[in-house]
Amino acid sequence: MKNKGAMDYDMEVVERAPAAPPPEGMVTLAHVLYGMHGFSALMGVLSTAFIVTAFLTGWPSIIAVIVNYVKRSDARGTWLDSHFGWQLRTFWYAVMWVVLAALLALTVVGIPFAWLLLAAVGLWVLYRIIRGWIALAERRPMPLPNQG
């Protein structure tokens, strides 16, 4: 009998039970929310702000997070729920990394690391928005946090 290593478990495919179809209009709402997050992040690309700070402080993104919380219960039990969770996790993990960058910036030695961290998190935010929006357009759920 072969002994399974840690990498073997990561490669296992976890199948989900078929989810119910999302309520009418929720897919469109999810597209709008990705668009709002994307608009805020794009403002960081086109301005002197960091992508991540524009994403976290832009009104469209803040409104999208509020709407995510308000409407998420309408998507429960559907494949669309994974997109609401994906957007919320993207926002809150970005907040966590920005706080860490701010703490690093408090020290003179940490300032270059804070700048690099903010740039990396900005690229990560763009990746998450693009990946999520493409999956939504293809009507695919996003992976759950413990599934990658």
N, C-alpha and C positions, 0 to 999 in steps of 0.2 A: 504494500500500500504506500502510495506516494505521500510524503509529508507536505502539506500546503504551506507555502511561505506567505508573508504579508502581501507580496505582489500578486499572488494568485487570487486573493480575495478582492483586490481592487479591480480585477479583470472580469469578475463574474457579472453577468447581466441580470439585473433585477427587473422582472416584469411587473407592471402595475395592472390592476384590474381596470377594465374599460371605464372611463369616467363618463358621467352624464354630459350631454351637450350643454354649453353655457347658455344662460338666459339671453333673450333677444337684446341686441345692442351692446352687450358686454365686450364682445370682440372689438367693436368699433371704439368703445371707451378705452380699452387697453392700448389700441393704436394711438389714440389721442394722448394718453399718458406717456407712452414712449416718445411721442413727438414733443411733448412738453419738456421731458427730461433731456431729450436730444437738443432742443432749442437752447436750453440753458447751458449745456456743455459746449455747443457750437459758439456761443457768445464768448466762452473762455478761449476758444481757438482763434476767434477773430478779433479779440481785444487784448489788452495788456494783462488781463487777469489770467490766473491759472485756470485750466479746464475744471479742475475739481472745485475750486472756490466759486466759480461761476455756476457750476452744477449745484452746489450746496446752498448758495445764497440767492440764486435767481428765483424770481417770483413764480415763473412757470413750474420749476421743479418743486418748490415748496407746496404749491397748490396741488401738483400731481401726487405728492406724498399724502396730503390730507385726503384727497379723493380716493387714493389707494386704500387707506384705512376705512373710510366710510363705505366704499362699495365692495370691499373684499369679501364680506359675508355673502354677497349675491353670487359670487363665483365659487364658493365652497363646494367641494364635491365634483368640480369640473376640471378639465385640463388647464383652464384659464387661471385657476387659483395659483398655479405654479408661477405664472407671470407676475401676478400681484406680489407674491413673496419675493421673486427675483428682483423686482424694482425696489421694494422696501429694503431688502438686504444690501443692494448696491448703495442706496442712500446712506444707511446707517453704518456700514463698513467704511464708506468714504469719510463720514464724520469721525469715526474712530482714528483713521489714519491721519486726518488733518489735525486732530488734537495731538497725536504723537508728534507730528511735524512741528506744531507750535511749541511743544515742550522741548524738542531738539533745538529750535531756533532761540530758546532762552540762553543757550550757551554759545559762545563765539565759535567753538569747535564744531558744534552741531548745525550751524547755519548751512553749510554746503550740503550736509546730509538731508536737512529739512527741504531744501530746494529740489534735490534729486527725488526725495520721497513724494513731494507734491507733483512733480512731473510724472513719475511712475503711476501714481494713483489716478492722475488725470487720464493717462492712456488706458488704465484698467477700467475706468468709468466708461470711456468711449467703447471699449471692447464689449462691456456688459450690455450697454444700450444697443449696440449693433447686433450682437449675438441674440439677444432677447427679441428684438424687433423682427429679425429674419425668421426665428422660430415661430413667432406669432403669425407672420405672413404665411408660413407653411402649416399653420394650425397644429403645431407640435408643442407639447409641454416642455417646460424647462426642468433640468435635473433638480432633484431635491438636495438640500445641503449635504446629506450623508451619502449621496450617490454621485457626487462630482458635478 
